[in-house]
Amino acid sequence: MPDSPVRALLLEQVHPDATSILTAAGFQVENVARALDEDELIERIAGVTLLGIRSKTNVTARVLEAATELESIGAFCIGTNQIDLEEASARGVTVFNAPFSNTRSVVELAIAEIISMTRRLTIKDRLMHEGVWDKSADGAHEVRGRTLGIIGYGNIGTQLSVLAENLGMRVLFFDTADRLALGNASRCTTMAELLSQSDVVTLHVDGRASNNDLFGEEEFALMKAGSLFLNLSRGFVVDYAALREHLESGHIAGAAVDVFPVEPKGRGDEFVSELRGLPNVILTPHIGGSTEEAQQDIGRFVAGKFRDFALDGSTALSINLPGVALPQRPGGHRLMLIHRNVPGALATINGVFAEHKVNVEAQLLGTRGELGYVVTDTAAAYTPEILAELTALPETVRLNALS
């Protein structure tokens, strides 16, 4: 690591606790309140070691090529599809996210929207603001006894399943992975099976490319007449033009959408969508995880990962590198080496130590896909010759040394 302070660039209004944690660790922190486009980010990335983003900043191959000193990217959110993970891995840039921190906030929003649409609160609210008193119960229902279909049964889907059951709902779920059913939830073997039985369908899938256009005209047509639809996952998984048609025809009785294929960069920018102006449709500006509690927890979690990586080399819960966390040995010297996962790589690395008569006091190796990551502690300091030889190894992707 360089003698100068580690520089961190945090974008998109990351919670102030992240800055406090990184500053306390001795890092220099620069905050930018908005997202940066590719060219803007390239202009700002020089000399940055740690880059913190949320969902609207894209870290492309061009950005990574320009970021010669970048060692870690932190997504202060769940999704990482805005980061070119393949290119980051090829350059030895460690990526972290916050896979659990905003789970409860997203689930509570989903529950609130299900109840609001089932009771037609959006329509009642609009009429009241227009001065119309309509105390009719027409179209309003309890959620108790109704069937909730969850597509994507990960961290959010499972917690939603439990809370929905506590409200008296019957829960079905569909997931391409083999997931354990919680409570009395029932697995559906196909999405079509779930859609045909559910009064409410909610999407909680991840941002992998295979989920692009997951839900469109065919899936909406399979839903029950008068059912409700929610998407709090990714904007690109749904054909919203098809959703509008089914809302206007009355086949879908209501929808709640928090994510969109194209979203404005900042507060106050114009929002454009084919779903604007429809009754019993709740539109929210990607705020599923935007509670003060969730943002604070995300800020603390990812900043903690940054700190531990920069100071100790810990990659625990990294999404693109092996998770390695070797306890620090007082007074020792630590070297962190990301290498290509090929047979004999560790032997080659340790051969360099042996050549220079450096005794390894502690060492931990992890491999993941095409990459390996080894953290090595020695009593003797690393000489420039050792570092040069390790850097020159054909297996080496990136080398960092802590004195």
C-alpha positions as CSV (number, residue, x, y, z in Angstrom):
1,M,0.0,0.0,0.0
2,P,1.3,3.5,-0.7
3,D,2.6,5.7,2.1
4,S,0.1,8.4,1.2
5,P,-3.4,8.1,2.7
6,V,-5.9,5.8,1.0
7,R,-8.3,7.9,-1.1
8,A,-12.0,7.0,-1.2
9,L,-14.6,8.5,-3.5
10,L,-18.2,8.0,-2.4
11,L,-21.1,8.8,-4.8
12,E,-24.8,9.1,-4.7
13,Q,-25.3,10.3,-1.1
14,V,-23.9,7.4,0.7
15,H,-24.8,7.5,4.4
16,P,-22.5,9.8,6.5
17,D,-21.5,6.9,8.8
18,A,-19.5,5.5,5.9
19,T,-17.4,8.7,5.8
20,S,-17.0,8.6,9.5
21,I,-15.7,5.0,9.5
22,L,-13.3,5.6,6.6
23,T,-12.0,8.8,8.1
24,A,-11.4,7.2,11.4
25,A,-9.3,4.6,9.6
26,G,-7.1,7.4,8.3
27,F,-8.4,7.5,4.8
28,Q,-9.1,10.6,2.7
29,V,-12.8,10.7,1.7
30,E,-14.5,12.7,-1.1
31,N,-18.3,12.7,-1.3
32,V,-20.3,13.5,-4.4
33,A,-24.1,13.7,-3.9
34,R,-25.1,12.5,-7.3
35,A,-24.3,9.7,-9.8
36,L,-21.6,10.3,-12.3
37,D,-21.7,9.2,-16.0
38,E,-18.9,7.3,-17.6
39,D,-16.8,10.3,-18.7
40,E,-17.3,12.2,-15.4
41,L,-16.2,9.2,-13.4
42,I,-13.1,8.7,-15.6
43,E,-12.2,12.3,-14.9
44,R,-12.6,11.8,-11.1
45,I,-11.1,8.3,-10.7
46,A,-7.4,9.1,-10.9
47,G,-5.7,8.3,-7.6
48,V,-8.8,6.7,-6.1
49,T,-8.2,3.5,-4.1
50,L,-11.8,2.8,-2.9
51,L,-14.9,3.7,-5.0
52,G,-18.4,3.7,-3.4
53,I,-21.5,3.8,-5.6
54,R,-25.2,3.0,-5.4
55,S,-27.4,1.9,-8.2
56,K,-27.1,4.7,-10.8
57,T,-23.4,4.9,-11.4
58,N,-22.0,2.4,-13.9
59,V,-18.5,1.2,-13.5
60,T,-17.6,0.1,-17.0
61,A,-14.5,-1.4,-18.6
62,R,-13.5,2.1,-19.7
63,V,-13.7,3.3,-16.1
64,L,-11.7,0.4,-14.8
65,E,-9.0,0.9,-17.4
66,A,-8.6,4.5,-16.3
67,A,-8.7,3.6,-12.6
68,T,-5.1,2.5,-12.3
69,E,-4.9,2.8,-8.5
70,L,-8.4,1.4,-7.8
71,E,-8.4,-1.6,-5.5
72,S,-12.0,-2.0,-4.4
73,I,-15.5,-1.0,-5.4
74,G,-18.3,-1.0,-2.9
75,A,-21.9,-1.1,-4.0
76,F,-23.8,0.6,-1.2
77,C,-26.9,-1.5,-2.2
78,I,-27.8,-5.1,-3.1
79,G,-27.4,-5.1,-6.8
80,T,-24.0,-5.1,-8.6
81,N,-25.2,-5.3,-12.3
82,Q,-24.0,-1.7,-12.7
83,I,-20.4,-3.0,-12.3
84,D,-18.4,-4.8,-15.0
85,L,-17.5,-7.7,-12.6
86,E,-15.6,-9.6,-15.2
87,E,-13.3,-6.7,-15.9
88,A,-13.0,-5.8,-12.2
89,S,-11.9,-9.4,-11.5
90,A,-9.4,-9.4,-14.4
91,R,-7.8,-6.3,-12.9
92,G,-7.8,-7.6,-9.4
93,V,-10.4,-5.1,-8.1
94,T,-12.3,-6.5,-5.2
95,V,-16.1,-5.8,-5.2
96,F,-18.3,-5.7,-2.1
97,N,-22.0,-5.1,-1.7
98,A,-24.6,-5.0,1.1
99,P,-26.7,-8.2,0.5
100,F,-28.7,-8.1,3.7
101,S,-28.9,-4.5,5.0
102,N,-32.0,-3.2,3.3
103,T,-34.0,-6.5,3.2
104,R,-36.4,-5.5,5.9
105,S,-37.1,-2.1,4.3
106,V,-37.9,-3.6,0.9
107,V,-40.2,-6.2,2.6
108,E,-42.1,-3.5,4.6
109,L,-42.6,-1.5,1.4
110,A,-44.0,-4.5,-0.4
111,I,-46.4,-5.3,2.5
112,A,-47.5,-1.7,2.6
113,E,-48.2,-1.6,-1.1
114,I,-50.1,-4.9,-1.1
115,I,-52.4,-3.6,1.6
116,S,-52.8,-0.2,-0.1
117,M,-53.7,-1.7,-3.4
118,T,-56.0,-4.4,-1.9
119,R,-57.9,-1.7,0.0
120,R,-57.7,0.7,-3.1
121,L,-56.2,3.4,-0.9
122,T,-54.6,5.1,-3.8
123,I,-57.9,5.7,-5.4
124,K,-59.6,6.8,-2.2
125,D,-56.8,9.2,-1.4
126,R,-57.0,10.8,-4.9
127,L,-60.8,11.2,-4.6
128,M,-60.5,12.8,-1.2
129,H,-57.9,15.3,-2.5
130,E,-60.3,16.1,-5.3
131,G,-63.0,16.8,-2.7
132,V,-65.0,13.6,-3.4
133,W,-66.3,11.6,-0.4
134,D,-66.7,7.9,-1.4
135,K,-67.2,5.5,1.6
136,S,-68.0,2.6,-0.6
137,A,-66.4,-0.8,0.0
138,D,-66.6,-1.8,-3.7
139,G,-63.3,-3.5,-4.7
140,A,-61.7,-3.3,-1.3
141,H,-60.6,-6.5,0.4
142,E,-58.6,-7.8,3.3
143,V,-55.3,-9.4,2.5
144,R,-56.1,-12.3,4.9
145,G,-56.9,-15.4,3.0
146,R,-55.5,-14.2,-0.3
147,T,-52.7,-15.9,-2.1
148,L,-49.3,-14.2,-2.5
149,G,-47.0,-15.5,-5.3
150,I,-43.3,-14.6,-4.8
151,I,-41.0,-14.9,-7.8
152,G,-37.5,-15.0,-6.4
153,Y,-37.2,-16.6,-3.0
154,G,-33.9,-15.1,-1.8
155,N,-33.2,-12.9,1.2
156,I,-36.1,-10.5,0.5
157,G,-38.5,-13.1,-0.8
158,T,-38.2,-15.4,2.2
159,Q,-38.6,-12.6,4.7
160,L,-41.7,-11.3,2.8
161,S,-43.0,-14.9,2.9
162,V,-42.8,-15.0,6.7
163,L,-44.5,-11.6,7.2
164,A,-47.2,-12.3,4.7
165,E,-48.1,-15.6,6.4
166,N,-48.3,-13.7,9.7
167,L,-51.0,-11.5,8.0
168,G,-52.9,-14.6,7.1
169,M,-51.9,-14.9,3.5
170,R,-51.3,-18.1,1.7
171,V,-47.8,-18.0,0.1
172,L,-46.5,-19.6,-3.1
173,F,-43.1,-19.2,-4.5
174,F,-41.0,-19.9,-7.6
175,D,-37.3,-19.8,-7.8
176,T,-34.8,-21.4,-10.3
177,A,-32.6,-22.3,-7.3
178,D,-33.5,-25.1,-4.8
179,R,-34.7,-23.0,-1.9
180,L,-36.0,-24.1,1.5
181,A,-39.7,-23.2,2.0
182,L,-40.2,-21.3,5.2
183,G,-43.3,-21.7,7.3
184,N,-46.2,-23.0,5.3
185,A,-45.0,-21.6,1.9
186,S,-45.4,-23.9,-1.0
187,R,-43.0,-24.2,-3.9
188,C,-44.3,-24.0,-7.5
189,T,-42.5,-26.0,-10.1
190,T,-43.2,-23.4,-12.8
191,M,-43.9,-19.7,-13.0
192,A,-47.1,-20.5,-14.8
193,E,-48.3,-22.6,-11.9
194,L,-47.7,-19.7,-9.5
195,L,-49.4,-17.1,-11.8
196,S,-52.6,-19.1,-12.2
197,Q,-53.2,-19.3,-8.5
198,S,-51.9,-16.0,-7.0
199,D,-54.1,-13.0,-6.1
200,V,-50.9,-10.9,-5.8
201,V,-47.6,-11.5,-7.8
202,T,-44.4,-9.9,-6.6
203,L,-40.9,-10.0,-8.2
204,H,-37.8,-10.3,-6.1
205,V,-35.2,-11.5,-8.6
206,D,-31.6,-10.5,-8.9
207,G,-29.9,-8.5,-11.7
208,R,-28.3,-11.3,-13.7
209,A,-28.5,-10.9,-17.5
210,S,-30.8,-14.0,-17.8
211,N,-33.5,-12.1,-16.0
212,N,-33.8,-9.5,-18.7
213,D,-37.4,-9.4,-20.0
214,L,-38.4,-12.1,-17.5
215,F,-41.9,-10.9,-17.2
216,G,-44.0,-9.7,-20.2
217,E,-47.2,-10.1,-22.2
218,E,-47.3,-13.9,-21.8
219,E,-46.8,-13.8,-18.0
220,F,-49.4,-11.0,-17.5
221,A,-51.9,-13.0,-19.6
222,L,-51.4,-16.0,-17.2
223,M,-52.2,-14.0,-14.1
224,K,-55.7,-14.2,-12.5
225,A,-58.2,-11.6,-13.5
226,G,-58.3,-8.9,-10.9
227,S,-54.9,-9.7,-9.4
228,L,-52.2,-7.3,-8.3
229,F,-48.6,-7.0,-9.5
230,L,-45.5,-5.7,-7.8
231,N,-41.9,-5.2,-9.0
232,L,-39.4,-4.1,-6.4
233,S,-36.4,-5.9,-8.0
234,R,-34.9,-4.6,-11.3
235,G,-36.5,-2.4,-13.9
236,F,-35.3,-4.4,-16.9
237,V,-37.1,-7.6,-15.9
238,V,-40.6,-6.3,-16.8
239,D,-42.3,-5.2,-20.0
240,Y,-44.1,-2.1,-18.7
241,A,-45.9,-1.4,-21.9
242,A,-47.5,-4.9,-21.6
243,L,-48.3,-4.1,-17.9
244,R,-50.1,-0.9,-18.9
245,E,-52.3,-2.7,-21.4
246,H,-53.4,-5.2,-18.8
247,L,-54.0,-2.4,-16.3
248,E,-56.1,-0.4,-18.8
249,S,-58.1,-3.5,-19.7
250,G,-58.8,-4.2,-16.1
251,H,-57.3,-7.7,-16.2
252,I,-54.7,-6.5,-13.6
253,A,-56.4,-4.6,-10.9
254,G,-53.4,-2.7,-9.6
255,A,-49.6,-2.5,-9.7
256,A,-46.8,-1.2,-7.6
257,V,-43.5,-0.4,-9.3
258,D,-40.3,0.8,-7.6
259,V,-37.7,0.2,-10.4
260,F,-37.5,1.2,-14.0
261,P,-35.4,0.4,-17.1
262,V,-34.2,4.0,-17.2
263,E,-34.2,6.1,-14.1
264,P,-33.4,9.8,-13.6
265,K,-29.9,10.5,-12.2
266,G,-30.9,12.9,-9.4
267,R,-33.6,14.4,-7.3
268,G,-35.9,16.7,-9.3
269,D,-35.0,15.2,-12.7
270,E,-38.0,14.4,-14.9
271,F,-39.4,10.8,-14.6
272,V,-40.8,9.3,-17.8
273,S,-42.9,6.1,-17.8
274,E,-45.8,4.6,-19.6
275,L,-47.3,3.8,-16.1
276,R,-47.8,7.4,-15.1
277,G,-51.4,8.6,-14.6
278,L,-53.0,5.2,-14.1
279,P,-55.4,4.6,-11.2
280,N,-54.5,2.1,-8.5
281,V,-50.9,2.2,-9.6
282,I,-48.2,3.1,-7.0
283,L,-45.0,4.5,-8.5
284,T,-42.0,5.0,-6.2
285,P,-38.6,6.4,-7.1
286,H,-36.4,3.3,-6.4
287,I,-36.9,3.7,-2.6
288,G,-37.3,0.0,-1.6
289,G,-34.1,0.2,0.5
290,S,-34.4,4.0,1.2
291,T,-35.1,4.1,4.9
292,E,-32.7,5.8,7.3
293,E,-32.2,2.6,9.1
294,A,-31.3,0.6,6.0
295,Q,-29.0,3.3,4.5
296,Q,-27.2,3.7,7.8
297,D,-26.7,-0.1,8.0
298,I,-25.5,-0.2,4.4
299,G,-23.1,2.6,5.0
300,R,-21.6,1.0,8.0
301,F,-21.5,-2.5,6.4
302,V,-19.7,-1.6,3.1
303,A,-17.4,1.0,4.7
304,G,-16.4,-1.7,7.2
305,K,-15.6,-4.0,4.3
306,F,-13.5,-1.2,2.7
307,R,-11.6,-0.6,5.9
308,D,-10.9,-4.3,6.6
309,F,-9.7,-4.9,3.0
310,A,-7.4,-1.8,2.9
311,L,-5.9,-2.4,6.4
312,D,-5.9,-6.2,6.6
313,G,-6.6,-7.6,3.1
314,S,-9.8,-9.2,4.3
315,T,-12.2,-10.1,1.4
316,A,-14.9,-11.7,3.5
317,L,-18.2,-11.5,1.6
318,S,-16.6,-10.2,-1.6
319,I,-18.8,-11.1,-4.5
320,N,-15.9,-11.6,-7.0
321,L,-12.9,-12.8,-5.0
322,P,-12.4,-15.7,-2.6
323,G,-13.4,-14.8,0.9
324,V,-10.1,-14.7,2.9
325,A,-9.7,-13.2,6.3
326,L,-6.4,-13.9,8.1
327,P,-6.1,-12.5,11.6
328,Q,-3.4,-9.9,12.0
329,R,-0.1,-10.9,13.7
330,P,1.3,-8.0,15.7
331,G,4.6,-6.7,14.4
332,G,4.5,-8.8,11.2
333,H,4.5,-7.9,7.6
334,R,1.6,-8.8,5.3
335,L,1.4,-9.4,1.6
336,M,-1.8,-9.9,-0.4
337,L,-1.6,-11.4,-3.8
338,I,-4.4,-12.0,-6.3
339,H,-3.4,-14.6,-8.9
340,R,-4.8,-16.8,-11.7
341,N,-6.2,-20.0,-10.3
342,V,-3.8,-22.4,-12.0
343,P,-2.1,-25.6,-10.6
344,G,1.1,-24.8,-8.7
345,A,0.5,-21.1,-8.2
346,L,1.0,-21.2,-4.4
347,A,4.1,-23.3,-4.8
348,T,5.5,-20.8,-7.2
349,I,4.7,-17.9,-4.9
350,N,6.3,-19.6,-1.9
351,G,9.3,-20.5,-4.0
352,V,10.1,-16.8,-4.3
353,F,10.0,-16.5,-0.5
354,A,12.2,-19.6,-0.1
355,E,14.7,-18.2,-2.6
356,H,15.1,-15.0,-0.5
357,K,15.1,-17.0,2.7
358,V,11.9,-15.4,4.0
359,N,10.0,-17.6,6.5
360,V,6.2,-17.7,6.2
361,E,4.6,-17.3,9.6
362,A,1.0,-17.5,8.5
363,Q,-0.7,-17.9,5.2
364,L,-4.3,-18.3,4.0
365,L,-5.3,-19.2,0.4
366,G,-8.8,-19.2,-1.2
367,T,-9.8,-19.8,-4.8
368,R,-12.9,-18.9,-6.7
369,G,-13.4,-19.6,-10.4
370,E,-10.5,-18.3,-12.3
371,L,-8.9,-16.4,-9.4
372,G,-7.0,-17.3,-6.3
373,Y,-6.2,-15.0,-3.4
374,V,-3.4,-15.6,-0.9
375,V,-2.6,-13.5,2.2
376,T,0.9,-14.1,3.7
377,D,2.5,-12.9,6.9
378,T,6.2,-12.9,7.6
379,A,8.4,-11.5,10.4
380,A,10.9,-10.1,7.9
381,A,10.0,-7.1,5.7
382,Y,9.5,-7.6,2.0
383,T,12.4,-6.3,0.0
384,P,11.9,-4.5,-3.4
385,E,13.4,-7.6,-5.1
386,I,10.8,-9.9,-3.6
387,L,8.0,-7.6,-4.6
388,A,9.4,-7.2,-8.1
389,E,9.7,-11.0,-8.6
390,L,6.2,-11.7,-7.3
391,T,4.7,-9.0,-9.5
392,A,6.5,-10.4,-12.5
393,L,5.1,-13.9,-12.0
394,P,2.8,-14.8,-15.0
395,E,0.2,-16.0,-12.4
396,T,0.1,-12.6,-10.6
397,V,-2.9,-10.4,-11.2
398,R,-2.4,-7.9,-8.4
399,L,0.0,-7.5,-5.5
400,N,-0.4,-5.3,-2.4
401,A,2.0,-5.2,0.6
402,L,1.3,-3.9,4.1
403,S,4.4,-2.9,6.1
